[in-house]
Amino acid sequence: MKKSLIILLCALFVISAFTACANNTQETNAADVTTEAGTEAETDPVETEDENYVMDPDTVAKATQFKGEKLTILANSGFWPADDLWREEDSEDPVDSAIYNRNLAVESKYGFKIEVVEDATVQTTIKNAFKSGISDYDVAAFCAYEACPLASENIFQDLTTIENLNLSKHYWDQGLFEGLSIDNKLFYITGDISTKANAGTFLMMFNKKLASDYDLEDLYQVVRDGKWTLDYLNNIIKEHGYQDFDGDSKVGVYDIYGMGIQIEAYLAFYFGAGGRMVLKDTDQMPYLALNTEKNVSVIDKIYDLTRLDNKTIDAHDHLQEPPYSTNEGFASTVAFKENRCLFYLSNAANILGLREMDADFGVLPTPKYDENQKDYYSYVYHGAALFVIPVMNKRTEFTGFALEALCSESYKTVTPAYYEQTLKRKSQRDADSWDMLDIVFRNRLWDLGYYARWGGIDDSFIGQIKKGTGSFAKWYKSASKSATKAINKYIDAYKNSST
């Protein structure tokens, strides 16, 4: 997303999501924005004429071919539901209204209808439909961790071959091919068509009051200068870390910490530092790539950052302690909200707990490994919805056109409304945070090993990061066997189903 667009979009903050991660280890078209001092700063108009963000004219010209058609989407209604694809009526809620009006605009402009079928067990339903040859669904949208393992079963179409679907457009996530393709084929996509990848994207926040009290340098400029690294963050929280705030001489949830996290933060730091679980060989097939000198070094840095000297409070270490075991808030969220935590790392869906926070906070990307790392990377929670086209679908020209129309229109309407609702108020009063969001939401690293969960490597790896590298060799010897076996089984199934 271009920075000028983010400056447009990110004027605002309130979320509609839920604290999913505790249960599963699982863009605003505004004329002006309010600055920190309360004055108004003008912004440029939305650049909807940029060819990267509008449908190709040749594709639009095909619309008459599809009048009277109906696009049927099978959408997950269970855990992390794909519930942003349809609304029955308009609403005062900005996102609900944008979804309703997006679909209305697309149907009116292009003459086809949209039907969403909700299903809590999409993975099972789509597998059964495949076995039975049922072609009731043109598209399915469901959790990444359920969708990714199915590519080996020849259930989904290679989306790079779908006519009228232009995946080079910036309203589609541009990191998916590199991360999730196999055999130079891509079976899953997402982008502005859904808010779920944004909701599942991890980012860092810092308490501006504490940053001022501690006389920290401009963290936004640190990011711009490429110096926002794991070591830089660690040095700060070493100096401004744990204090026994409640005076009971025990490390507990009411004390002061340098940083607050939840369990998925270990992967957020790992992927943010460029670490990978899986890479692809010369045949573009996945292989386990955890046991490298660089990855081990990343684990060491994360362990120091999160587990040593009580600098960090991990919400998942306190889930058995009421009220932190309930939806009243993670211990780390409460600590940050009560100014007892300088930094806080979570996905956007969990910013809900900060809505009553008195102090302002700013947004930062996850740190790099070191200053030699070119880009900042963001990690996306595996509950985020991915979109697939079943092989039973014989109307791919229409389906490609319909998805393209929905995604393009979503860029102009739904995404701005989402940012308006989710990244509003005090967190985004300064234009610097808008620049940071550009980095966070458009530099996402997708790792097939994490989403396919081969051999349970995702959860197992989180546990190992929390232990450090002292037992890494022993853990890897065991974990790599089951993961490699699962990967090989996946590859064999893929090759057999493709012949």
C-alpha positions in Angstrom: 0.0 0.0 0.0 1.4 3.3 -0.9 2.3 5.6 1.9 0.1 8.4 0.7 -2.8 6.0 0.9 -2.0 4.9 4.4 -1.8 8.5 5.5 -5.3 8.8 4.2 -6.6 5.7 5.8 -5.2 5.6 9.2 -6.6 8.6 10.9 -8.6 6.7 13.4 -8.9 3.5 16.3 -11.5 1.1 17.7 -11.6 -2.7 16.9 -14.2 -5.2 16.1 -12.6 -8.6 16.7 -12.0 -10.9 19.6 -9.2 -12.3 21.6 -8.8 -15.5 19.6 -5.2 -16.2 20.2 -5.7 -17.2 23.9 -7.8 -20.2 22.8 -5.9 -21.6 19.9 -2.1 -21.9 19.6 -3.0 -21.7 17.5 -7.3 1.3 4.4 -10.1 6.2 5.2 -11.4 8.2 2.6 -11.2 11.3 4.9 -10.7 14.9 4.0 -8.5 15.5 7.0 -7.1 13.9 10.2 -6.5 15.1 13.7 -2.9 15.6 14.8 -1.4 15.0 18.2 -1.9 18.7 19.1 -5.5 18.5 18.0 -5.2 20.6 14.9 -6.3 19.3 11.5 -3.8 18.2 8.8 -5.0 17.9 5.2 -4.4 14.7 3.3 -4.4 13.9 -0.4 -7.4 12.3 -2.0 -7.6 8.5 -2.4 -5.6 7.5 -5.4 -8.1 5.2 -6.9 -6.9 6.0 -10.4 -3.6 4.3 -9.8 -3.5 1.3 -12.2 -2.3 -0.9 -9.3 -5.5 -0.4 -7.5 -8.2 -0.6 -10.2 -9.4 -3.4 -12.4 -7.8 -3.6 -15.8 -10.0 -1.9 -18.4 -9.9 -5.1 -20.6 -11.2 -7.1 -17.6 -14.0 -4.5 -16.9 -15.0 -4.7 -20.5 -16.0 -8.4 -20.0 -18.7 -7.6 -17.5 -21.5 -8.0 -19.9 -20.6 -11.7 -20.3 -21.5 -12.3 -16.7 -24.8 -10.6 -16.2 -27.3 -12.9 -14.4 -24.5 -15.1 -12.9 -24.3 -15.9 -9.2 -21.1 -16.2 -7.2 -21.5 -18.6 -4.3 -18.9 -18.4 -1.5 -18.6 -21.1 1.1 -17.5 -19.1 4.2 -16.2 -20.2 7.5 -18.6 -19.4 10.4 -16.5 -21.2 13.1 -13.3 -20.2 14.7 -12.0 -16.9 13.2 -15.0 -16.7 10.9 -14.9 -15.2 7.4 -17.8 -13.0 8.4 -16.9 -9.9 6.3 -18.2 -11.1 2.9 -22.0 -10.3 3.2 -24.5 -8.1 5.1 -28.2 -8.4 4.8 -28.8 -4.6 5.3 -27.0 -1.4 5.8 -25.8 -0.4 9.2 -24.4 2.4 11.4 -21.3 0.3 11.9 -18.7 1.6 9.3 -17.4 -1.9 8.4 -20.8 -3.5 8.1 -22.0 -0.6 6.0 -19.0 -0.8 3.7 -19.5 -4.6 3.2 -23.2 -4.1 2.4 -22.5 -1.3 0.0 -19.5 -3.0 -1.6 -21.6 -6.0 -2.6 -24.5 -3.7 -3.6 -22.1 -1.7 -5.8 -20.5 -4.7 -7.4 -23.9 -6.4 -8.1 -25.3 -3.2 -9.5 -22.3 -2.3 -11.7 -21.6 -5.7 -13.1 -25.0 -7.5 -13.0 -24.1 -10.6 -11.1 -25.3 -11.8 -7.7 -23.4 -12.7 -4.6 -24.4 -15.5 -2.2 -22.6 -16.5 0.9 -23.1 -19.9 2.5 -21.9 -20.0 6.1 -20.4 -23.2 7.3 -18.5 -24.0 10.5 -16.7 -27.0 9.0 -15.6 -25.7 5.6 -12.6 -28.0 5.4 -14.8 -31.1 5.7 -17.6 -29.7 3.5 -15.2 -28.9 0.6 -13.4 -32.3 0.9 -16.8 -34.1 0.8 -17.9 -31.9 -2.2 -14.7 -32.8 -4.0 -15.2 -36.5 -3.4 -18.8 -36.3 -4.6 -18.0 -34.0 -7.5 -20.4 -31.4 -6.2 -19.9 -27.9 -7.8 -22.2 -25.9 -5.5 -19.4 -23.6 -4.4 -17.4 -21.2 -6.7 -15.1 -20.1 -3.9 -14.3 -21.1 -0.3 -13.0 -18.8 2.4 -11.6 -20.3 5.6 -8.7 -20.4 8.0 -5.2 -20.6 6.6 -4.3 -23.6 8.9 -7.3 -25.6 7.4 -6.8 -24.5 3.8 -3.1 -24.9 3.4 -2.8 -28.7 4.1 -5.4 -29.4 1.3 -3.4 -28.3 -1.7 -1.8 -31.7 -1.9 -5.2 -33.3 -2.5 -5.9 -31.6 -5.8 -9.0 -30.0 -4.4 -8.0 -26.4 -5.4 -7.2 -24.7 -8.7 -4.0 -22.9 -9.4 -5.0 -19.3 -9.1 -2.2 -18.0 -11.3 -4.1 -19.6 -14.2 -7.5 -18.2 -13.6 -8.6 -15.8 -16.3 -9.6 -12.3 -15.2 -7.9 -12.7 -11.8 -4.9 -10.4 -11.8 -2.8 -11.3 -8.7 -0.2 -8.7 -9.5 -2.6 -5.9 -8.4 -1.8 -4.4 -5.1 -5.2 -5.1 -3.7 -4.1 -8.8 -3.5 -1.4 -9.6 -1.0 1.9 -9.6 -2.9 3.8 -11.9 -0.5 1.6 -14.9 -0.9 3.3 -16.4 -4.0 6.7 -16.4 -2.5 5.5 -17.9 0.8 2.6 -20.3 0.0 3.2 -21.4 -3.6 4.3 -24.9 -4.4 5.5 -26.2 -7.8 5.2 -22.6 -9.0 1.4 -22.8 -8.3 -0.6 -20.8 -5.9 -3.8 -22.2 -4.4 -4.7 -19.6 -1.8 -5.1 -15.8 -1.9 -6.2 -12.9 0.2 -6.0 -9.1 0.2 -8.4 -6.2 0.5 -11.3 -8.6 -0.2 -11.1 -9.5 3.5 -10.2 -7.8 6.7 -9.1 -11.0 8.3 -5.4 -10.9 7.3 -5.1 -7.4 8.7 -6.9 -8.4 11.9 -4.4 -11.3 12.2 -1.3 -9.3 11.5 1.0 -8.7 14.5 2.4 -5.3 15.2 4.1 -3.5 18.1 2.8 -0.6 20.1 4.7 1.6 22.5 3.3 3.7 25.3 4.1 7.4 24.4 3.9 8.6 28.0 6.5 6.0 29.2 8.7 6.7 26.2 8.7 10.4 27.1 9.3 9.6 30.8 12.2 7.4 29.8 13.5 10.1 27.4 13.7 7.6 24.5 14.8 8.7 21.1 12.3 9.0 18.3 11.4 5.4 17.7 9.7 6.2 14.4 13.0 7.6 13.1 14.8 4.5 14.4 12.5 2.4 12.2 13.1 4.7 9.2 16.8 4.5 9.7 16.7 0.7 9.7 18.0 0.5 13.3 14.8 -1.0 14.8 16.3 -4.5 15.6 15.9 -7.2 18.2 19.0 -6.0 19.9 17.8 -2.4 20.0 14.5 -3.4 21.6 16.3 -5.6 24.0 18.6 -2.8 25.1 15.7 -0.6 25.9 13.8 -3.1 28.0 16.9 -4.1 29.8 17.2 -0.6 31.0 13.5 0.0 31.5 12.3 -3.5 32.4 11.1 -5.2 35.5 10.2 -3.4 38.7 8.4 -4.9 41.7 5.5 -2.4 41.5 3.1 -4.0 44.0 5.9 -4.5 46.6 5.2 -8.1 47.4 8.7 -9.2 46.4 7.3 -11.6 43.9 7.2 -11.5 40.1 3.5 -11.1 39.2 0.9 -9.6 37.0 0.7 -6.3 38.9 4.4 -5.4 38.4 6.1 -3.2 35.8 7.6 -4.8 32.6 9.5 -3.6 29.6 7.2 -5.5 27.2 4.0 -7.4 27.1 3.3 -10.3 24.7 1.1 -13.3 24.0 2.3 -16.7 23.0 2.2 -16.1 19.2 4.7 -13.2 19.7 7.5 -15.7 19.6 6.7 -16.5 16.0 6.1 -12.8 15.3 9.6 -12.0 16.4 11.0 -15.0 14.6 9.4 -14.2 11.2 10.0 -10.5 11.8 13.7 -11.3 12.0 13.5 -13.1 8.6 13.4 -16.6 10.2 11.8 -19.3 8.2 10.3 -22.7 9.0 10.1 -23.9 5.4 11.8 -22.9 2.2 11.5 -24.4 -1.4 14.0 -26.4 -3.4 14.8 -26.0 -7.1 11.6 -27.9 -7.9 9.7 -25.4 -5.8 8.8 -28.0 -3.3 8.9 -27.3 0.5 11.5 -28.5 2.8 12.2 -27.9 6.5 14.7 -25.0 7.0 14.8 -24.4 10.7 18.2 -25.7 11.6 20.4 -23.0 10.3 23.0 -20.8 12.1 21.0 -17.7 11.4 17.7 -19.2 12.8 19.5 -20.4 15.9 20.8 -16.9 16.5 17.3 -15.5 16.0 16.0 -17.9 18.7 18.7 -16.8 21.1 17.8 -13.2 20.7 14.1 -13.9 21.1 14.8 -16.0 24.2 16.8 -13.2 25.8 14.2 -10.6 24.8 11.2 -12.5 26.2 12.3 -15.0 28.9 15.4 -13.6 30.7 15.3 -11.3 33.7 11.6 -10.8 33.8 11.8 -8.0 31.2 8.7 -9.3 29.4 5.3 -10.5 30.6 3.7 -13.3 28.6 -0.1 -13.4 28.9 -0.1 -17.1 28.4 2.0 -17.6 31.5 -1.0 -16.2 33.5 -4.0 -17.8 31.9 -4.7 -19.7 35.0 -4.9 -16.6 37.1 -8.4 -14.9 37.2 -9.3 -12.5 35.7 -6.6 -13.0 33.2 -8.0 -16.4 32.1 -11.2 -14.7 30.9 -12.1 -12.2 28.1 -11.6 -9.4 30.5 -8.1 -9.1 29.1 -4.7 -10.7 28.9 -2.3 -9.9 31.7 0.0 -8.2 29.1 -2.8 -6.2 27.7 -3.8 -4.9 31.1 -0.2 -4.1 32.0 0.2 -2.0 28.9 -3.2 -0.3 29.4 -2.3 0.6 32.9 1.1 2.2 31.9 3.0 -0.7 33.5 4.5 -1.8 30.2 6.5 0.2 27.6 6.0 -2.1 24.6 3.1 -4.4 23.6 3.1 -6.9 20.8 -0.2 -8.5 19.6 -2.3 -8.9 16.5 -4.6 -6.1 15.5 -7.7 -8.2 16.5 -6.6 -7.9 20.2 -6.3 -4.1 20.3 -9.8 -4.1 21.6 -8.4 -4.3 25.1 -6.8 -0.9 24.7 -9.9 1.1 23.9 -10.1 2.6 27.4 -6.4 3.3 27.7 -5.7 6.9 28.9 -2.1 7.2 27.5 -1.5 7.6 23.8 0.4 4.9 22.1 2.2 4.6 18.7 2.6 1.7 16.2 5.8 0.1 15.1 6.7 -2.9 13.0 8.2 -6.0 14.5 12.0 -5.5 14.8 14.4 -6.8 12.2 17.2 -9.3 13.1 19.9 -6.7 12.5 20.6 -3.6 10.4 21.6 -5.6 7.4 18.1 -7.0 7.0 16.5 -5.0 4.2 12.8 -5.1 5.1 10.7 -5.3 8.2 8.4 -8.4 8.1 5.0 -9.0 9.7 3.5 -12.3 10.8 -0.1 -13.2 10.2 -2.0 -15.5 12.6 -3.1 -18.7 11.0 -6.8 -18.1 11.7 -6.9 -15.5 8.9 -9.1 -16.4 6.0 -7.6 -17.5 2.6 -9.7 -17.8 -0.5 -9.6 -20.9 -2.8 -11.4 -22.0 -6.0 -12.4 -25.7 -5.9 -11.5 -27.8 -8.9 -15.1 -28.6 -9.4 -15.8 -25.0 -10.4 -16.1 -24.9 -14.2 -17.0 -21.2 -14.4 -13.5 -19.9 -13.6 -13.7 -16.9 -16.0 -16.7 -15.6 -14.1 -15.2 -16.5 -10.7 -12.0 -14.7 -11.5 -13.9 -11.6 -12.7 -16.1 -11.6 -9.6 -13.2 -12.0 -7.1 -11.3 -9.2 -8.9 -14.4 -6.9 -8.8 -14.9 -7.6 -5.1 -11.3 -7.1 -4.1 -10.9 -3.9 -6.1 -14.1 -2.5 -4.7 -13.0 -3.6 -1.2 -9.8 -1.6 -1.5 -11.9 1.5 -2.1 -14.5 1.0 0.5 -14.2 -1.9 3.0 -10.5 -1.5 3.8 -10.8 2.3 4.5 -13.8 1.6 6.8 -11.9 -1.2 8.6 -9.0 1.1 9.3 -11.5 3.8 10.4 -13.0 1.4 12.9 -9.9 -0.5 14.0 -7.1 2.0 14.0 -8.8 5.1 15.2 -8.3 7.8 17.9 -5.2 8.2 20.0 -3.1 5.5 18.4 -3.2 7.2 15.0 -3.1 10.9 15.8 0.4 11.2 14.4 1.3 10.8 10.8 4.4 8.8 11.8 2.3 5.9 12.9 0.6 5.9 9.5 4.0 5.4 7.9 4.6 2.5 10.3 1.3 0.9 9.3 2.4 1.0 5.7 5.3 -1.2 6.7 3.3 -3.5 9.0 0.4 -4.4 6.6 2.3 -4.6 3.3 5.4 -6.5 4.3 3.9 -9.8 5.4 5.9 -13.0 5.5 3.8 -16.1 4.8 5.5 -19.4 5.7 3.9 -22.6 4.5 5.3 -24.6 7.3 3.5 -22.5 9.9 0.1 -22.6 8.0 0.3 -26.3 7.0 1.4 -27.2 10.5 3.3 -30.3 9.3 4.0 -32.6 12.2 2.7 -30.0 14.7 5.9 -28.1 14.1 4.2 -24.7 14.7 3.2 -25.3 18.3 6.3 -27.3 19.0 8.6 -24.6 17.7 6.9 -22.0 19.9 7.6 -24.1 22.9 11.2 -24.5 21.9 11.8 -20.8 21.4 10.6 -20.3 25.0 13.2 -22.8 26.2 16.1 -21.2 24.2 18.7 -23.0 22.2 20.3 -25.0 25.0 18.0 -28.0 24.1 17.5 -27.0 20.4 19.6 -29.8 18.9 17.7 -32.5 20.9 14.4 -30.9 20.1 15.2 -30.5 16.4 16.3 -34.2 16.0 12.9 -35.3 17.2 10.7 -32.6 15.7 12.3 -32.7 12.3 11.5 -36.4 11.9 7.8 -35.9 12.2 7.8 -32.6 10.3 9.9 -34.0 7.4 7.8 -37.1 7.2 4.6 -35.0 7.0 6.2 -32.8 4.3 7.3 -35.7 2.2 3.8 -37.3 2.6 2.3 -33.9 1.4 4.7 -33.8 -1.6 4.0 -37.3 -2.6 0.2 -36.8 -2.3 0.6 -33.6 -4.4 2.5 -35.3 -7.1 0.1 -38.3 -7.2 -3.0 -36.1 -7.4 -1.4 -33.9 -10.1 -0.7 -36.7 -12.5 
